[in-house]
Amino acid sequence: MNAVIEERRGSVLILKLNNPPVNGLGAALRTALVGAIKAGQENNEIAAFVISGEGRMYSAGADIREFGTTPPAGTPDLNDAINSLEMSSKPVVSAIHGVAAGGGLELALGTHYRVGAAKTRVGLPEVTLGILPGAGGTQRLPRLIDMTKALELITSGRLISVDEAHKLGIIDEVADGDVLEAAIEAAERLATEGAAPRRSRDQAVGLAAAKDNPALFEDFAKTMAKAARGMNAPYACVRCVEAATTMNFDDGLKYEREEFTKLVTATESAAMRHAFFAEREVAKIPDVPATTSAKDIKSAAIIGCGTMGGGIAMNFANVGIPVTIIETEQAALDRGLERIKGNYANTVSKGRLSQDAMDKRMGLLTGATDMQAIGDADIVIEAVFEEMIVKKEIFSKIDAIAKPGAILATNTSTLDVDEIAAVTKRPEDVVGTHFFSPANVMRLLENVRGAKSSPETIATVMNLGKTINKVAVLVGVCDGFVGNRMLHQYGREANFLIEEGVLPQQVDKVIFDFGFPMGPFTMGDMAGLDIGWAVRKRKAAERPSNQRYSAVADRICEQGRFGQKTGAGWYRYEAGNRTPIPDPEIESLIIQASKNAGIERREISDEEVLKRCLYPLVNEGAKILEEGLAIRASDIDVIWVHGYGFPRYHGGPMFWADTIGLDEVYETMRRYHAEHGELMRPAGLLEKLAKEGKKFSDFKG
Ligand SMILES: NC(=O)c1ccc[n+]([C@@H]2O[C@H](COP(=O)([O-])OP(=O)(O)OC[C@H]3O[C@@H](n4cnc5c(N)ncnc54)[C@H](O)[C@@H]3O)[C@@H](O)[C@H]2O)c1
């Protein structure tokens, strides 16, 4: 296979990048490209070049299959290849269709004129992998377009439409018809005009802005502080773009390379690349091959229009799938539909949705109080109260009414999906679809595989995830499934730490500084403390009497402090303000609780707080893996990154533990086990991997 396909059109040499599926800029392609340009320079019959992509797109960038390998000696690197295009004395025109991303766009920026097809998208998404555009992107883009725009594109990694790219000056011409024909025409025109090639390295569009405003880079860095918290890559991007204004082009390229090398070898980018691959791996289910036929979901029914049901319904309406919503009474139904309407109206008022789109979505929702209305739905999702008796009763009804072959799903967060499936005559069609709150916002979907769920049912709900823009992860049946079961460990230890000597604000700060959006106590106040209190009261009888239990949260709830909604919880709040304020009353309550529990309070370091909160969570992940309730460690990472705000730049809890070393995690858990008892027992798998010097990523079911 030729990595570059050469075609002649008169005096124009067309070079088609040919490395399926995305024209990754691998060694063979770079070598062929440089060779063809060189030969073309020496060939008098050739007046100009057009670079285009064979297949679906121009190029999505570096060839990821090449990561971590050493290309054959003498192979030009991407910078060499781009420089050879840019330095060509004959005009080089890009014909861009599909996508030009990362190295793909950097290659195009090295050509002298860029024609884009309609619907093309371009961008430099490297920062989302913890690196930066390392083949001249940070040097050429600010020379071609407005400085602040260049900074924004490079530090966000956002892909933009061809029209936006045209407006900015990244694309010179948007083709009305065939992009290759338009590019050939442009190449012929440029060759005939005989002007010197317009090299990006010689442009200066964005550079002046920095001279006029020396604080530009510092100011820009401040604007991204929230999104870039804890990361190095976005700041390295800013430094490189700034270098374009303080160094000559070649020195700027060198500086960019140095910064790139630092990033690509750091844990941050390893973690973000891990997250990227984990999100793709998650769709693979060993015994449900990709060839398994998934059912078409053209209509849905949701039972229960409370907090979750309403949000779930919105997911379907958002992608044009009609939804029937069932409630017990008209008043509850009206309230539920009103809440959905309010949610949409809020998005409209922020300018993120048009009124027309909102009306269309609302038009796809039909309410009913009679269960018969679910008869035609391809999927029925139950989202009623978390009571087994209620769920069983509803599933018997669903079984009697739903059409044959419909998927019967439950949104339960703790109950046994198999027990629910058992009341139907078609347990093979039953599955859990565990959405996270708010269900219209949170991207995670835990699909819960019942003992009898058929491969077709699983393939359908995994596919559904994609349809409704969720990240779907397949998990097995257990209390809390994967995410909440692990969360439970973390919450419990945070509470024990409070009893032992720290205050909520210290725990929350440690967890926030680690990179979570907030710590467990701020989170509790936001979610409402009454929910957990009710569960604890219900489950009190199941708790072994010799098991340690922290009563601090109960004492707080007894005072009617349920969190933000009551103006006080673990913290106090001022009217109309959600900022948690440490409360001396809570401090005395905690000190008293320690006394009551016979615990002498001690200084606890931030390091211990972090380990005590997160190691037991990882340990539970190990138990989940050995029990076969998650397919692979990276699936657990996907759950934590998308459902719980685990910082992507740490990769997820299991990847994070791998980077620390499982021997350290295991030894610490062993110590905790000795000090704190049974709840801290190290998982067998953790012990095994640690002793073998292995990682969670080595675990293969
Ligand atoms: N709230 C969360 O954060 C969350 C997250 C994940 C999963 N879940 C699970 O989702 C389910 C629903 O939780 P929620 O928070 O939306 O509860 P909710 O109390 O807000 O809503 C439940 C709704 O179901 C309706 N309902 C009850 N019986 C019904 C019946 N027979 N027919 C039709 N409607 C009926 C109720 O009127 C109510 O509106 C539970 O299983 C819960 O465990 C909740």
The ligand as an SDF file (V2000), in Angstrom:
LIG
                    3D

 44 48  0  0  0  0  0  0  0  0999 V2000
  -31.8900   10.7390   42.8180 N   0  0  0  0  0  0  0  0  0  0  0  0
  -30.7280   10.2270   42.4510 C   0  0  0  0  0  0  0  0  0  0  0  0
  -29.6780   10.8400   42.5990 O   0  0  0  0  0  0  0  0  0  0  0  0
  -30.6930    8.8680   41.7900 C   0  0  0  0  0  0  0  0  0  0  0  0
  -29.5720    8.5050   41.0410 C   0  0  0  0  0  0  0  0  0  0  0  0
  -29.5470    7.2750   40.3870 C   0  0  0  0  0  0  0  0  0  0  0  0
  -30.6200    6.4330   40.4910 C   0  0  0  0  0  0  0  0  0  0  0  0
  -31.6980    6.7810   41.2450 N   0  0  0  0  0  0  0  0  0  0  0  0
  -32.8140    5.8440   41.2900 C   0  0  0  0  0  0  0  0  0  0  0  0
  -33.8350    6.3050   40.4260 O   0  0  0  0  0  0  0  0  0  0  0  0
  -35.1100    5.9210   40.9270 C   0  0  0  0  0  0  0  0  0  0  0  0
  -35.9650    7.1640   41.0530 C   0  0  0  0  0  0  0  0  0  0  0  0
  -35.3470    8.0640   41.9240 O   0  0  0  0  0  0  0  0  0  0  0  0
  -35.7730    9.5990   41.9950 P   0  0  0  0  0  0  0  0  0  0  0  0
  -34.7210   10.2880   42.7580 O   0  0  0  0  0  0  0  0  0  0  0  0
  -36.1310   10.0630   40.6540 O   0  0  0  0  0  0  0  0  0  0  0  0
  -37.0840    9.5020   42.8780 O   0  0  0  0  0  0  0  0  0  0  0  0
  -38.3050   10.5460   42.9550 P   0  0  0  0  0  0  0  0  0  0  0  0
  -38.9640   10.2740   44.2380 O   0  0  0  0  0  0  0  0  0  0  0  0
  -37.8350   11.9150   42.6360 O   0  0  0  0  0  0  0  0  0  0  0  0
  -39.2410   10.0940   41.7680 O   0  0  0  0  0  0  0  0  0  0  0  0
  -39.9740    8.8930   41.7510 C   0  0  0  0  0  0  0  0  0  0  0  0
  -41.2380    9.1670   40.9590 C   0  0  0  0  0  0  0  0  0  0  0  0
  -41.8730    7.9320   40.6550 O   0  0  0  0  0  0  0  0  0  0  0  0
  -43.2660    8.1380   40.7250 C   0  0  0  0  0  0  0  0  0  0  0  0
  -43.9260    6.8350   40.9350 N   0  0  0  0  0  0  0  0  0  0  0  0
  -43.9530    6.0790   42.0360 C   0  0  0  0  0  0  0  0  0  0  0  0
  -44.6510    4.9550   41.8120 N   0  0  0  0  0  0  0  0  0  0  0  0
  -45.0830    5.0080   40.5430 C   0  0  0  0  0  0  0  0  0  0  0  0
  -45.8630    4.1520   39.7230 C   0  0  0  0  0  0  0  0  0  0  0  0
  -46.3440    3.0360   40.2010 N   0  0  0  0  0  0  0  0  0  0  0  0
  -46.0930    4.5270   38.4610 N   0  0  0  0  0  0  0  0  0  0  0  0
  -45.6010    5.6710   37.9770 C   0  0  0  0  0  0  0  0  0  0  0  0
  -44.8650    6.5250   38.7100 N   0  0  0  0  0  0  0  0  0  0  0  0
  -44.6090    6.1990   39.9720 C   0  0  0  0  0  0  0  0  0  0  0  0
  -43.4550    9.0740   41.8860 C   0  0  0  0  0  0  0  0  0  0  0  0
  -44.6930    9.7580   41.8120 O   0  0  0  0  0  0  0  0  0  0  0  0
  -42.2610   10.0080   41.7140 C   0  0  0  0  0  0  0  0  0  0  0  0
  -42.5970   11.1330   40.9340 O   0  0  0  0  0  0  0  0  0  0  0  0
  -34.8220    5.1890   42.2190 C   0  0  0  0  0  0  0  0  0  0  0  0
  -34.7680    3.8120   41.9550 O   0  0  0  0  0  0  0  0  0  0  0  0
  -33.4860    5.7160   42.6340 C   0  0  0  0  0  0  0  0  0  0  0  0
  -32.7730    4.8270   43.4560 O   0  0  0  0  0  0  0  0  0  0  0  0
  -31.7470    8.0030   41.8730 C   0  0  0  0  0  0  0  0  0  0  0  0
  1  2  1  0
  2  3  2  0
  2  4  1  0
  4  5  1  0
  4 44  2  0
  5  6  2  0
  6  7  1  0
  7  8  2  0
  8  9  1  0
  8 44  1  0
  9 10  1  0
  9 42  1  0
 10 11  1  0
 11 12  1  0
 11 40  1  0
 12 13  1  0
 13 14  1  0
 14 15  2  0
 14 16  1  0
 14 17  1  0
 17 18  1  0
 18 19  2  0
 18 20  1  0
 18 21  1  0
 21 22  1  0
 22 23  1  0
 23 24  1  0
 23 38  1  0
 24 25  1  0
 25 26  1  0
 25 36  1  0
 26 27  1  0
 26 35  1  0
 27 28  2  0
 28 29  1  0
 29 30  1  0
 29 35  2  0
 30 31  1  0
 30 32  2  0
 32 33  1  0
 33 34  2  0
 34 35  1  0
 36 37  1  0
 36 38  1  0
 38 39  1  0
 40 41  1  0
 40 42  1  0
 42 43  1  0
M  CHG  2   8   1  16  -1
M  END
$$$$
